[in-house]
Amino acid sequence: MNFVRRNRIALLVCVVAVLCLAWGVMQGQEQTVFRKAVNICMECIGLG
C-alpha cells in the first residue's frame, strides 16, 4: 500500500497510457503506426 501512495501519479500515467493503447488498437491504428515506424527506420538506415 505504501508503494501505491508514493507512486500515485506514475501509476495514473501508466493506466492512462494503457487505456490509450487499447483505444488505438480497437480502432485499428496499430498497422498505421507500424508502417510509419518502418518507413522512418528505413530512411534513417538508408535502405529506402
DSSP file (Angstrom, degrees, kcal/mol; ACC not computed):
  #  RESIDUE AA STRUCTURE BP1 BP2  ACC     N-H-->O    O-->H-N    N-H-->O    O-->H-N    TCO  KAPPA ALPHA  PHI   PSI    X-CA   Y-CA   Z-CA
    1    1 A M     >        0   0    0      0, 0.0     4,-1.9     0, 0.0     5,-0.2   0.000 360.0 360.0 360.0 -34.8    0.0    0.0    0.0
    2    2 A N  H  >  +     0   0    0      1,-0.2     4,-2.1     2,-0.2     5,-0.2   0.866 360.0  56.3 -63.4 -36.4    2.9    2.3    0.7
    3    3 A F  H  > S+     0   0    0      1,-0.2     4,-1.6     2,-0.2    -1,-0.2   0.906 106.7  49.3 -61.7 -42.7    4.2    1.8   -2.9
    4    4 A V  H  4 S+     0   0    0      1,-0.2    -1,-0.2     2,-0.2    -2,-0.2   0.901 110.3  50.4 -65.5 -41.4    0.8    2.9   -4.3
    5    5 A R  H >< S+     0   0    0     -4,-1.9     3,-0.7     1,-0.2    -1,-0.2   0.890 112.7  46.2 -64.3 -39.3    0.8    6.1   -2.1
    6    6 A R  H 3< S+     0   0    0     -4,-2.1    -1,-0.2     1,-0.2    -2,-0.2   0.792 120.9  37.1 -74.7 -27.0    4.3    7.1   -3.2
    7    7 A N  T 3X S+     0   0    0     -4,-1.6     4,-2.5    -5,-0.2    -1,-0.2  -0.108  72.9 127.9-119.5  35.4    3.7    6.4   -6.9
    8    8 A R  H <> S+     0   0    0     -3,-0.7     4,-2.2     1,-0.2     5,-0.2   0.915  77.2  45.5 -58.9 -46.8    0.2    7.6   -7.4
    9    9 A I  H  > S+     0   0    0      2,-0.2     4,-2.4     1,-0.2    -1,-0.2   0.913 113.2  49.7 -67.3 -42.4    0.9    9.9  -10.3
   10   10 A A  H  > S+     0   0    0      1,-0.2     4,-2.1     2,-0.2    -1,-0.2   0.905 112.0  48.3 -63.4 -41.3    3.2    7.4  -12.1
   11   11 A L  H  X S+     0   0    0     -4,-2.5     4,-2.3     2,-0.2    -1,-0.2   0.887 110.4  51.7 -66.5 -38.2    0.5    4.7  -11.7
   12   12 A L  H  X S+     0   0    0     -4,-2.2     4,-2.4    -5,-0.2    -2,-0.2   0.914 109.6  49.3 -63.5 -43.2   -2.1    7.1  -13.1
   13   13 A V  H  X S+     0   0    0     -4,-2.4     4,-2.4     1,-0.2    -2,-0.2   0.901 110.9  50.6 -63.2 -41.0    0.0    7.9  -16.1
   14   14 A C  H  X S+     0   0    0     -4,-2.1     4,-2.3     2,-0.2    -2,-0.2   0.904 110.4  49.0 -63.7 -41.6    0.6    4.2  -16.7
   15   15 A V  H  X S+     0   0    0     -4,-2.3     4,-2.2     2,-0.2    -2,-0.2   0.918 111.9  48.4 -64.8 -43.4   -3.2    3.5  -16.6
   16   16 A V  H  X S+     0   0    0     -4,-2.4     4,-2.4     1,-0.2    -2,-0.2   0.903 110.9  51.8 -63.1 -40.7   -4.0    6.3  -18.9
   17   17 A A  H  X S+     0   0    0     -4,-2.4     4,-2.4     2,-0.2    -2,-0.2   0.913 109.8  48.5 -63.1 -43.0   -1.3    5.1  -21.3
   18   18 A V  H  X S+     0   0    0     -4,-2.3     4,-2.5     2,-0.2    -1,-0.2   0.900 111.2  50.6 -64.5 -40.6   -2.7    1.5  -21.3
   19   19 A L  H  X S+     0   0    0     -4,-2.2     4,-2.3     2,-0.2    -2,-0.2   0.905 110.6  49.2 -63.8 -41.0   -6.2    2.9  -22.0
   20   20 A C  H  X S+     0   0    0     -4,-2.4     4,-2.2     2,-0.2    -2,-0.2   0.901 111.3  49.6 -65.4 -40.4   -4.9    5.0  -24.9
   21   21 A L  H  X S+     0   0    0     -4,-2.4     4,-2.3     2,-0.2    -2,-0.2   0.925 111.4  48.8 -62.6 -44.7   -3.1    2.0  -26.4
   22   22 A A  H  X S+     0   0    0     -4,-2.5     4,-2.3     1,-0.2    -2,-0.2   0.896 110.3  51.3 -62.9 -40.2   -6.2   -0.2  -26.1
   23   23 A W  H  X S+     0   0    0     -4,-2.3     4,-1.3     1,-0.2    -1,-0.2   0.910 110.4  48.9 -63.9 -43.1   -8.3    2.5  -27.7
   24   24 A G  H  <>S+     0   0    0     -4,-2.2     5,-2.5     1,-0.2     4,-0.4   0.885 110.9  49.8 -64.0 -39.5   -5.9    2.8  -30.6
   25   25 A V  H ><5S+     0   0    0     -4,-2.3     3,-1.2     1,-0.2    -2,-0.2   0.898 107.4  54.3 -66.9 -39.9   -5.8   -1.0  -31.1
   26   26 A M  H 3<5S+     0   0    0     -4,-2.3    -1,-0.2     1,-0.3    -2,-0.2   0.812 108.9  49.5 -63.5 -28.9   -9.6   -1.1  -31.1
   27   27 A Q  T 3<5S-     0   0    0     -4,-1.3    -1,-0.3    -5,-0.2    -2,-0.2   0.492 117.0-114.6 -87.9  -4.0   -9.7    1.5  -33.9
   28   28 A G  T < 5S+     0   0    0     -3,-1.2     3,-0.4    -4,-0.4     4,-0.4   0.771  73.1 134.3  80.7  26.5   -7.1   -0.5  -35.9
   29   29 A Q     >< +     0   0    0     -5,-2.5     4,-2.2     1,-0.2     5,-0.2   0.544  46.0  85.7 -87.1  -7.1   -4.4    2.1  -35.7
   30   30 A E  H  > S+     0   0    0     -6,-0.3     4,-2.3     1,-0.2    -1,-0.2   0.873  88.3  52.3 -64.9 -34.5   -1.5   -0.3  -34.9
   31   31 A Q  H  > S+     0   0    0     -3,-0.4     4,-2.4     2,-0.2    -1,-0.2   0.898 109.2  49.6 -66.6 -39.7   -0.9   -1.1  -38.6
   32   32 A T  H  > S+     0   0    0     -4,-0.4     4,-2.2     2,-0.2    -2,-0.2   0.926 112.7  46.5 -64.2 -45.4   -0.6    2.6  -39.4
   33   33 A V  H  X S+     0   0    0     -4,-2.2     4,-2.4     1,-0.2    -2,-0.2   0.906 112.6  50.3 -64.6 -41.9    1.8    3.3  -36.6
   34   34 A F  H  X S+     0   0    0     -4,-2.3     4,-2.4    -5,-0.2    -1,-0.2   0.917 109.9  50.4 -63.0 -43.2    3.9    0.2  -37.6
   35   35 A R  H  X S+     0   0    0     -4,-2.4     4,-2.2     1,-0.2    -2,-0.2   0.910 111.7  47.7 -62.5 -42.5    4.0    1.3  -41.2
   36   36 A K  H  X S+     0   0    0     -4,-2.2     4,-2.4     2,-0.2    -1,-0.2   0.898 110.9  51.5 -65.6 -39.7    5.2    4.8  -40.3
   37   37 A A  H  X S+     0   0    0     -4,-2.4     4,-2.4     2,-0.2    -2,-0.2   0.907 109.8  49.5 -63.9 -41.4    7.8    3.4  -37.9
   38   38 A V  H  X S+     0   0    0     -4,-2.4     4,-2.6     2,-0.2    -1,-0.2   0.926 110.8  50.1 -63.0 -44.3    9.2    1.1  -40.6
   39   39 A N  H  X S+     0   0    0     -4,-2.2     4,-2.0     1,-0.2    -2,-0.2   0.909 111.1  48.5 -62.0 -42.2    9.4    4.0  -43.1
   40   40 A I  H  X S+     0   0    0     -4,-2.4     4,-2.1     2,-0.2    -1,-0.2   0.921 113.0  47.6 -64.4 -43.2   11.2    6.2  -40.6
   41   41 A C  H  X S+     0   0    0     -4,-2.4     4,-2.3     1,-0.2     5,-0.3   0.903 110.8  51.3 -64.8 -40.6   13.7    3.4  -39.8
   42   42 A M  H  X>S+     0   0    0     -4,-2.6     4,-1.7     1,-0.2     5,-1.5   0.875 110.6  48.8 -65.8 -35.6   14.3    2.6  -43.4
   43   43 A E  H  <5S+     0   0    0     -4,-2.0    -1,-0.2    -5,-0.2    -2,-0.2   0.893 111.9  48.6 -70.2 -38.5   15.0    6.3  -44.2
   44   44 A C  H  <5S+     0   0    0     -4,-2.1    -2,-0.2     1,-0.2    -1,-0.2   0.899 115.5  43.2 -68.1 -39.4   17.5    6.6  -41.2
   45   45 A I  H  <5S-     0   0    0     -4,-2.3    -1,-0.2    -5,-0.2    -2,-0.2   0.812 110.1-125.1 -75.7 -30.2   19.4    3.5  -42.2
   46   46 A G  T  <5S+     0   0    0     -4,-1.7    -3,-0.2    -5,-0.3    -4,-0.1   0.659  77.2 116.0  95.1  18.4   19.3    4.5  -45.9
   47   47 A L      <       0   0    0     -5,-1.5    -4,-0.2    -6,-0.2    -5,-0.1   0.674 360.0 360.0 -89.5 -18.4   17.7    1.3  -47.3
   48   48 A G              0   0    0     -6,-1.4    -1,-0.2    -9,-0.1    -5,-0.2   0.439 360.0 360.0-101.3 360.0   14.6    3.0  -48.6
